[in-house]
Amino acid sequence: MSFFTRISNGWTMAMTSFATIQKKPFLLVFPVLSVMSFIVILATFAGGSFFFFGDQIEAIMNDEEYGKVAGYALLFVYYLINFFIVIYFNSALIYCASKILHDEETSVSEGIEFANSRLGKIFGWAVVAATVGMLLKLLQETGKIGKFVASLLGVAWSVLTFFAVPVLIFQDKSVLDTIKESGRLIKEKWGESLVANLSFGLFHILGILGGVLVGVLLFNVAPILAIGLAILIIVLVSTVIATAETIFLAAMYNHVSGMPTGDFDDRTLDGMFIQK
């Protein structure tokens, strides 16, 4: 199958994901809740920490011996909070998307309830993701070669863990076994899922450019309105793309697991993979 055929398949999958959102717009709530929760929790954590321990934190950060270590510790906490929230709401979204692909009714509250039932696994995976993120960050700081190697390892990690979240929440596996299972699925059915992601990326870029264009055209007429509309468009586009990508992930996981894929065409999904 040619590269352009795979690009076409990716475009088709993206459009099917958007159509699923059109039918079930409540799915957009999950990434919105994710962003809102991250802002609230991080602001509460940071604000509370500096309110109660502001002087001590400032002294530690200015200390030559412990300042850098404290900085890395805070960065790890930031990564952990970020990954936990993202994985939590992605788990809820994947669950609801899977129900929809099975042609079953579901809701935001049901998705949240399911994610709550997987809190331990989600936290464990967040710790692993945060640790990997920190290690890659440390590697980047070793110089140009370190940045290059970190980039390669980051891509490899993303590919290896492509199916990690659905495996984690739907199968009775430990965090380590989740990585192994995700890697096994990728190894056995490695294909052009990354090419499909290029289609989502293209939609994202077009949406951002559209928001910027609106801002530029209206700026001389109403600067505040122009900036507000541009930001709103970019946020809406990012929300839709994030939701669509997660729906696509759920469809891909269902497909490789032999489960229903809803409006996603199985033959087209087969075209996303090179059978081993």
C-alpha positions in Angstrom: 0.0 0.0 0.0 1.4 3.4 -1.0 2.2 6.2 1.4 -0.5 8.4 -0.1 -3.1 5.7 0.3 -2.1 5.5 4.0 -2.4 9.3 4.2 -5.9 9.0 2.7 -6.8 6.3 5.2 -5.6 8.5 8.0 -7.8 11.4 6.7 -10.8 9.1 6.5 -10.2 7.9 10.1 -9.9 11.6 11.3 -13.2 12.4 9.6 -14.9 9.4 11.2 -13.6 10.6 14.6 -15.1 14.0 14.0 -18.4 12.5 12.9 -18.4 10.5 16.2 -18.0 13.8 18.1 -20.8 15.3 16.1 -23.1 12.5 17.1 -21.9 12.5 20.7 -20.7 16.1 21.5 -20.6 15.3 25.2 -17.3 13.6 24.6 -15.7 17.1 24.3 -16.4 17.6 28.0 -13.5 15.3 29.0 -10.6 17.4 27.6 -12.2 20.5 28.9 -12.5 19.0 32.4 -8.8 17.9 32.1 -7.6 21.4 31.4 -9.8 23.0 34.1 -8.7 20.4 36.7 -5.0 20.9 35.9 -5.3 24.6 36.3 -7.2 24.4 39.6 -5.1 21.6 41.1 -1.8 23.2 40.0 -2.9 26.7 41.2 -4.1 25.2 44.5 -0.9 23.2 45.0 1.5 26.1 44.1 -0.5 28.7 45.9 -1.0 26.7 49.1 2.7 25.6 49.1 4.0 29.2 48.8 1.4 30.5 51.2 2.4 28.1 54.0 6.0 27.5 53.1 6.9 30.5 51.0 10.0 31.6 52.9 11.4 28.0 53.3 10.8 27.3 49.6 12.6 30.5 48.6 15.5 29.7 50.8 15.9 26.2 49.4 15.6 27.4 45.8 18.3 30.0 46.4 20.6 27.5 48.0 23.5 26.5 45.7 23.6 23.0 47.0 19.9 22.1 47.2 18.3 24.6 44.8 18.8 22.5 41.7 17.6 19.3 43.4 14.5 21.1 44.7 13.8 22.5 41.2 13.9 19.0 39.7 11.6 17.7 42.5 9.1 20.5 41.8 9.3 19.6 38.1 8.6 16.0 38.8 5.6 16.9 40.8 4.4 19.1 37.9 4.9 16.2 35.5 3.1 13.8 37.9 0.1 16.1 38.3 -0.1 16.7 34.5 0.2 13.1 33.5 -2.3 11.9 36.2 -5.0 14.4 35.1 -4.5 13.7 31.4 -4.5 9.9 31.8 -7.5 10.1 34.2 -9.7 12.0 31.8 -8.4 10.1 28.7 -9.4 6.9 30.5 -12.9 8.2 31.0 -13.0 9.3 27.4 -11.7 6.0 26.0 -14.2 4.1 28.1 -17.1 6.2 26.7 -15.8 6.0 23.2 -15.5 2.3 23.4 -19.1 2.0 24.6 -20.2 4.2 21.7 -18.2 2.0 19.3 -20.1 -1.0 20.8 -23.3 1.0 19.9 -24.1 1.4 23.6 -25.4 4.5 25.5 -23.0 6.1 27.9 -22.5 9.5 29.7 -19.9 11.8 31.2 -20.7 10.6 34.7 -20.3 6.9 33.7 -16.9 7.7 32.2 -15.8 9.5 35.4 -17.1 6.6 37.5 -15.1 4.1 35.4 -11.9 6.3 35.7 -12.5 6.4 39.5 -12.5 2.6 39.5 -9.1 2.6 37.9 -7.4 5.3 40.1 -4.7 3.0 41.4 -3.6 1.9 37.9 -3.9 5.5 36.5 -1.7 6.8 39.3 0.9 4.1 38.8 1.1 4.9 35.1 1.3 8.6 35.8 4.3 7.9 38.1 6.0 5.9 35.3 5.2 8.6 32.7 6.5 11.4 35.0 9.7 9.4 35.7 10.4 8.9 32.0 9.6 12.5 31.3 12.1 13.6 34.0 14.8 11.2 32.7 14.4 12.6 29.2 14.5 16.1 30.5 17.8 15.4 32.4 19.2 13.8 29.2 18.3 16.9 27.2 20.3 19.1 29.6 23.6 17.2 28.9 24.1 18.9 25.5 23.2 18.7 21.8 23.9 15.0 21.7 21.7 14.5 24.7 18.9 16.4 23.1 19.1 14.3 20.0 19.2 11.0 21.9 16.3 12.2 24.1 14.2 13.1 21.1 14.8 9.6 19.6 14.0 7.9 23.0 10.9 10.1 23.3 9.6 9.0 20.0 10.4 5.3 20.7 8.6 5.6 24.1 5.5 7.2 22.5 5.3 4.4 19.9 6.0 1.6 22.5 3.2 3.0 24.8 0.7 3.8 22.0 -1.9 1.4 23.4 -0.8 1.7 27.0 -3.9 3.5 28.4 -6.6 1.3 26.9 -4.6 -1.8 27.8 -4.1 -0.4 31.4 -7.8 0.3 31.9 -9.4 -2.7 30.1 -7.0 -5.5 31.0 -6.0 -6.9 34.3 -2.3 -6.2 33.9 0.3 -4.4 36.0 2.0 -1.3 34.8 5.1 -3.2 33.5 2.9 -5.8 31.8 0.9 -2.9 30.2 4.1 -1.7 28.6 4.9 -5.2 27.4 1.3 -5.7 26.0 1.3 -2.3 24.2 4.7 -3.1 22.7 3.5 -6.6 21.6 0.5 -5.1 19.8 2.7 -2.5 18.1 5.2 -5.2 17.1 2.6 -7.6 15.8 0.5 -5.0 14.0 3.0 -2.2 13.3 1.7 0.2 10.7 0.9 3.8 9.9 -0.9 5.0 13.0 1.6 7.8 13.1 0.5 8.7 9.5 -3.0 8.9 10.8 -1.9 11.3 13.5 -0.4 13.5 10.7 -4.0 14.0 9.5 -5.1 15.2 13.0 -2.0 17.4 13.1 -2.9 19.0 9.8 -6.4 19.7 11.0 -4.9 21.2 14.2 -2.5 23.5 12.2 -5.3 24.6 9.9 -7.5 25.4 12.9 -4.8 27.4 14.6 -4.1 29.3 11.4 -7.8 30.0 11.1 -7.9 31.5 14.6 -4.8 33.6 13.9 -6.3 34.8 10.7 -9.5 35.9 12.4 -7.5 37.7 15.0 -5.4 39.5 12.4 -8.4 40.5 10.2 -10.4 41.9 13.2 -7.5 43.4 15.2 -7.7 46.9 13.7 -11.5 47.0 14.2 -11.7 45.6 17.7 -8.3 44.4 19.2 -9.7 42.8 22.4 -12.5 41.0 20.5 -10.0 39.9 17.9 -7.6 38.4 20.5 -10.5 36.8 22.4 -12.0 35.2 19.2 -8.6 33.9 18.1 -7.9 32.3 21.5 -11.4 30.8 21.6 -11.0 29.3 18.1 -7.6 27.8 19.0 -9.0 26.4 22.2 -12.0 24.9 20.5 -9.9 23.4 17.8 -7.4 21.9 20.3 -10.3 20.4 22.3 -11.9 18.8 19.2 -8.6 17.4 18.0 -7.7 16.0 21.4 -11.1 14.3 21.6 -10.9 13.0 18.0 -7.4 11.5 18.5 -8.6 9.7 21.7 -11.6 8.3 19.8 -9.3 7.1 17.1 -7.1 5.4 19.7 -10.2 3.6 21.1 -11.2 2.5 17.6 -7.7 1.2 16.9 -7.5 -0.7 20.2 -10.9 -2.2 19.6 -9.8 -3.2 16.1 -6.6 -5.0 17.1 -8.6 -6.6 20.0 -11.3 -8.0 17.7 -14.0 -5.8 19.2 -16.7 -3.6 17.4 -15.4 -0.3 15.9 -18.7 1.5 15.3 -18.6 3.7 12.2 -14.9 3.1 11.6 -14.4 0.8 8.6 -12.5 -2.3 9.5 -10.9 -2.6 6.1 -9.6 0.9 6.3 -8.4 0.3 9.9 -6.6 -2.8 8.4 -4.9 -0.4 6.0 -3.4 1.4 8.9 -1.4 -1.6 9.8 1.3 -3.8 8.2 0.4 -7.3 9.2 3.3 -9.3 10.6 
